[in-house]
Amino acid sequence: MPPARTGVADYSEALVRALRKHAQIQVNPGSGPVDAEIYQIGNNPLHREAYRRALAEPGVVVLHDAVLQHFHLGLGGEEDYVSEFVYNYGEWNRGLAHDLWRGRARSGQDEIYFRYPMLRRIAERSRAIVVHNPAAARLVHEHCESARVEEIPHLFEPPAPVDPVTVIERRADWGRFVFGLFGHLRESKRVMTVLAAFGDLRRIVADASLLVAGDFVSEDLTRAAAPLLSAPGVIRVPYVPEQDFWVYAHAVDACVNLRYPSAGETSGIAIRLMGLGKPVIVTAGEETSRFPETACFRVDPGVAEREMLLATMLLLAEGGAVARRIGREAAAFVRERHDPDAVARRILAVASSDHTPRMRHLST
């Protein structure tokens, strides 16, 4: 839960608010009877205790990342990791597990690590798994065919009103059209590609800007990105708390939210910006397949990524009507499909139909 600086923490806080309209909720309770448990699990060592408790006291797991490879890399030592890898993929892959452990410094960008989500144990133990997109559902079933998997949209909780004067003041010197890149800045968010494509765009549209907001998660990426971050038009801010995030989100004209390799996640940042009516550029794939074609822009991963991204950014920067139309479609879609009350009701339905006849309170 907040103040942890993660999207899952922000989601959990919003979900608790939505759930409390319909049930009695305890957050991280101690021992004692509850009717059902709801666990929030992501690909981050911060979820260590939630993961262990979800195995010890099975309940409903909301799986925010369908690749727990990096979580297990940070959970223990080499033998623990290898043992878990073998549990998932068989004794014949023990040597591969040792190789992956020894090369873990490259795990944030090497696609091979994303091929092994290591979901079998949590899928087998949980009474139900809630995911946010069909890619995550497929990965869970690949690890446990008998798992009960429910695809429920990632909720969008509309923010409190933001003072428009504050927004205007914040972006006063930023340029005519501003793109935003938000969140934990890691290799899989294609940070270098985004910076390079923006550099190309800036040579065509001199009054475009790029806001890069968030903390870098690796020293290698920090060093590699440094020269591009000092380029004309790039605005750099570190991690911003929730209230400031919404000011920056209102201040940008569009959001770049790429993911490759993907961990099967649905980006909370993409949902938030779409909910505000901002056009969002996403990576094409199963994870974003529920978004209508008219509500976002898609970029293919691979050799054409930078060129497609540049073309999309150019279209947005030079065609204000296009940006506004996509933004309106995005906001309408998110309001309809990602309503927090509807999401809470569906999660409660999964929890209450799971193994108990009635619902008194839950732990999350």
N, C-alpha and C positions, 0 to 999 in steps of 0.2 A: 504494500500500500504506500501512497505518498507519505513521506517525502522522497521515496525512492525515485530516481530519475529514469523511469522507463515508461514506455507506452502501455505496458500491461498494468502498471500501477495506476495510471490515469484511467484506464478502462475499468479496473476493479472498483475504483472509487465511484465512477459513474454507475456501474452496475449495481452496487450496493444501494445507491440512492433509488434506482428504479425498482429493485426487488423489495425495498421496505414499504412500497405502496401496496404490496400484496401479501407479505409474510413477515414474520418476526425473524430478524437476521442477527446473528452473532458473528463478529469479525475476529478470526483467529482465537476461538474460545479455548479454554483449557479442557481438562477432562470433564466428562459429564454427558448425559444423554442428549442427542440431537436426532432429528428425524432423517436428515440427509446432509451430506457434505458436498460443497461445490469448491473445487480447487482450480486456481489459475496457474497454468504451467506454461513457461516459455523457455527459450533457448538461452538461458542466462543463469549463472551460478546463484543469483539472488533467490532463485526458486528452489534451492536445495531442500529446505525444510518442508516446503509444500509438497515437493515430489516424494520425499520419504514418508510423509504422513499419508499421502494419497495411496502409497503402496501398503502401508500398515492398516489404514482405515479406509477401505475403498469407497468411493463415491462417484460423483459426476466431475469429470475433468474438462475444463474449458482449455483446449489446446491452442495456444496462440501461435506457436511455431510448430509445424509438423516435421521439423528436423531438430532432434535433440542431440545431434552429434557434438556440437560445441559445448553444450551443457555437460555431457559426460566427459569431455576432455578436461573440464575444469572441476570435476566432482571429486576426483581422488588421484591416485598414482597410476603408474603404467599397468600394473597387474590388475587393478580394479577396472581400468578401461578395457584392457584386453579381454578380461572375463566377461564383461558386459557385451562387448562386440561379438564374442564367440556365442553367447547366449542368443543373440539376434541372428547371426549369419552362419553359424556352424563352425565346428572344429577346424575344418579345412581352410578357414580364413584367419586362423590365428597369426600366421606370418604377416598377412596384410594389416592386421590390427596393430602389431608391433611397428610396422613401417609407418602407419598413420600417426601413431603416438609420437614417434621420433621426428616426424616432419610437421608437427602440429603448429609450428610458427607460421606456416603458410595456409592454415585451415580457413582463414577468413576469405581467401580468394581462389583457392584451388577447388575446382568443381568436384573432384573425387570425394571430398568430405561431405558434400551435399547429397551424394548418391546413397549414403548410408544413414538414414534418419534415426536408427536405434530406438524404435518405438515399441518393440514387442512387449516389454515388461509392463509398461504403463497401460498399454492397450489390453493386455490379458487380465490385469488386475482390476481395472476400473469397471464400475457398473454401467457407465455410459461415457462416451467421448463427444464433446461438443466442438465442432470446427466451424470455420467461417467461410470456407470455399471448397469446391469439389477436388482441388488438388490435395488438400489436407485430408479429406475423406478417403481418397484413393490410397494415400500413403499409409494411413492407419490400417485399412483393410489388407494391404499388402503384408503387413506385419502380424495381423491377427484377423483371419477371415470372419471369425465369430463375434468380433467386437460390435457392440451397439454404437453406431456413429450417427449423430444428428447434426446436419448442417444448419446453423442458425446465423443470420447476418451479424456482423460486427455492429454494435450499437453506435448511434450518433446522438450525443446529448448537446442540444443547442447551447451555445455559451451565453453568459450574461451580456447585455448590451455593452458595446464598446464605444467610448466617446469618439465621434467622428473627427473632432478637432485634434485629438491625440494622434489618430491615424494620419491625418494630413501633415501634422508636424513631423511625425516619424519618417515619412517618405519624402519630405520636402526637397531634398537634394539627390534623390535616387534616380531620376530619369523618367522618361515618358512611360515605359513599360518595364515592369519589374517581375522577374521570375524568382521563385523561392525554392530553396533546397533545405529541408528541415530534418531534425532528428539526430540519432546517433550516426555519426559519419564513418561508415566502414566501406571496405572495398566493394562489397556486394551491392551497395547503393549506387555504384557506377560514378563515384565522385569525380574521378579523373576524366571520364568521358563527358560528364556534364560540364566541367570546367573547360575542357578543350572545345566542345561544341559552342559554349558561350563565347569563347575567344573568337571562333569563326563568325558567330553572329554579330559580335561587336564591330567587326570590320565592315559589316553591311549596314547595321542599324546602330549608329553611334550613340544614340540616347537610350539604349537598353541597359538594364542593370540585372545583376544576379545577387540575391541575398543568400548567404550560406550561414545557416543558424544551427548550432549544435556543437557537441564535443567530438573530436576525433577519437576513435577507439584503438588506433594502432600508431606507433611511432613511425613506422615505415610510410604509412599513408600521409601522416602529418608532414614528413620531410618532402615527399613527392609532390604534395599539393601546394606547398608553401610558395613557390614562384608564381603559380597561377592565381593564388588567392590575392596576390598584390597587383594583379593586372587591372587596368582601367575598367570601371563599372562593377567590380566585385565588392560587395559589402559583407564584411565578416563580423559575426557576433557569436559568442559562445553559447552554451546552454542557457535557455531562458525559462523562467518559471511559468506556470500555467497562465497566469493573468497576462503576462507580457507576450506569451505565445500568441494569444488571440489578437493582440494588437498587430503583431507582425503578420499574422495570417490575413487579417483584413487589409493590410498595407500592400501586399503583393497582388499582382494581376493574374498570375498563373503559378502552378506548382509543378516541379519536376520530381517524380517519385518512382525511379526505376529500381528494379531488383533482379540481379543476376550474379551468381547463382541464387536461386530462390530457396527459402526455407519453408515454403508452403504457407507463408503468412499472408494475412490481409492487413494492409497498412492502415493503422488508425489515423495517421497523418493524411493519407489520401482521402479517407472517409470524411475527416474533419474539413478539409479544404473543399471537397466536393459539396459538402453540406452547406458551406458558406456561399456556394455559387461560383467557385473559382474553377476554371478549366485545369485539369490535372493530366499530366503526361505520365503514363504507366508503361511497364513492360508487358508485352503481349504474352499470354499464357493462361493456364488453368486458373491460377490464383485470381486473375482479373476478368475471367470469362463471364461472370455474372453482371458486369458493368455493361450497360447498353452502348452500342457503337456511337450513339448520338450524345453520350454523357461524358466522354473522356477521349483522349488521344492515346493511341498505342504505338509503341516502338518495338520492333523486333530485336531480340538479343542476337549477338553475332557480329559478323563483319560489317553489316550495313547500319549498325546501331548509331554510330556518330552521325552519319549522313542523314538518317531518318530523324534523329533528334534535332539536328540543325534545321531541317526543312520544316519540322513542326514548330519549333521556336520562331522561325521566320514568319510562318503563317500567322501565328498568334500576335507577334510584335507588330505586324503590318496590317492585320485585319481585325480591328476592334470588334466589329459586328460578329465575327466568328467566335471570338473569345466569349462574348456575352451570351450568345446562343448556347454554346456548349455548357457554360456555367449555369444557365437556367435549367437545362436538361439535367445536369448533375444534381443540383439542389432538389429538384422535384423527385428524382429517383431516390436519393438518400432519405428524404422526408418520408417517402412511402415505404421503403424496404427496411430502413435501418432505425426505425422509431424505437426509442429505448423502452417504452412501455410494452410494445409488442415483443421485443427481444426478451425482456424480463419474464413475461408470461410464458413464453416458449421454454425458457430455461427452467422455470418452476414446474412446468408440465413434465419435462424430462425427469427432474428430480423427484417429483411426487409420484409419478407413475413407475418409478424405478423399482423400489422395494418396500415402500411404506404406504399404508392406507390413507394417511393424512399428513399435513405439514404443520409443524409448530414453529420451528426455526431452523435455520441452516447455518453452517459455517462456511466462510469463504476466505 
